[in-house]
Amino acid sequence: MAFGAKKIFPIDQRPSTAVGISIPFNAPGVFFSTYTTKDAIRNNLLNFFLTNRNERYLNVNFGANLRAFLYEQITAGSISNLENNIERYIQAYFSNVIVSNLDIIQDPDNNAITVQLFYSIKDTGITDQVSITFE
């Protein structure tokens, strides 16, 4: 029995089969498709960070709610609360994503925050990062 075997999603073996859609929507036909699990999860995480709560129809709890956070006072307590919320919702909506590091870089003078998420995809050995800045 092999331990630590790397799993490859079957759809990743078919180069002409799309897995998801790419963000931003700027292709000639509205959007570009993603063809690997790594790219699909990365774009799904970007969509999660760009979405506020109550913004998605029939799934009102989806989203990191970062834009609403920008209008709050940036303190150590609020940053800690934001980190906990992001990690909790990522576990709830992305069960195959393992968060290895979550950094929130604050710039209170410009009322901006940068979220850097380092993650791996369960049982695949794929690691990636997402970085997004809100001003």
N, C-alpha and C positions, 0 to 999 in steps of 0.2 A: 504494500500500500504506500503510495507516494504522499508525503506530507508537504504542504506549502505549494501544491501544484497550481500553476497559473491557469485561470479560466479565460477563454476567449469567447466572447459572445458570438453566436452563430451568424448574426446579421453583419458582423464586422468582416466576415469572410466573403461577402457578396458586394463587390465594389459599386455596383450599379443600383443598390437598394438603399434608399435614404432612411436614416434613423430619426431625424428631427429637422428642425428649421434653425437657421442662423439669425442672430441678432447683430446689428440692426436690420430692419426691413428696408433694403435699398436696392434690391435686384431689379432687373427689367420686368420680371414677372412677380413682383411684390417681395419675394423672399428667396434666399438661397437655401439649399438643403444641406444637412450635415450627413456624413456617410460613416462616421465611426462613433462608438459609444462615448469615447473621450470628448469629442466635440459636442455631442448632444448634451451630455451632462454639464459641460462648461456653459453652454448657452442657456440651459435650464436654470443654472445657478445665477447667471446674469439676469435672467428674467425675474427670478426670486428677489434679487436685490433692487431691481428697478420698480417693483410692484409694492404699493402701499396696501395696508389692510383695508378691507371693505371695497377694494377696487375691482376684484375679480368676481364676476357673477357666479353664484352658487358655491363659491369657495371663499368666503369673506375673511378667513384667517390666514390665507396665503399671502406671503410677502414679508419683507424685512422691515418695512415701515421706516426706511431711512430718511425720506423727505420730511416726514413729520418730526423726526428727531432733530432736524436742523434748527427748528424754531425753539428748542429747549436750551436752557443754560448748559454748557458743556462742563461737566464736573467729573471727578473720578467715579462717583457713584452712578452717574448716568451712563458713563462709558461701560462700567461693569454690568449694569442692567442691560444695556444694548448687546453686549457680548453674550450674556446668558440667554437672551431672547433669540438671537441669531442661531446659536448652537442648538437650542431646544427645537426651533422650527426646522432647521436643517435635518435633525434626526427624525422629525415627524414626517417631512415631505420627501426626503432623499435618504431612504434607508440603506442604500448601497454606497453612500458617501461617508468616509471616515475623516473627520476634521483633525488634521495634525497640528495646525496652528492657526489662530485667528488673531490678527493684529488690527487694532483700530487706532489710526494715527490722527490726532486732533490738531486743528489749526484754528484756535478760538478767535484770533485776530481777523481772520477772513471768514469766520463762521463756516468752516469746512471740515469734513471728516473723510478719511480714506480708509476703506475696509479692504484688508488683504486676507484672503482665505487660502490656506495651503491645505490640500486634501488629497486623499487617495481613494480609489474605487475598490471596494471590497472584493477580495479574491482574484484580482487581475494584475496587481503590481503596477497599475497605472497611477501616476501622481501628476498633479497639475496645480495651478493656482489661478485665482480670480482676484483682480484688483479693480476697485471702482471708487471714484471720488465724487462726493456730493458737496456742492457749494451753494 
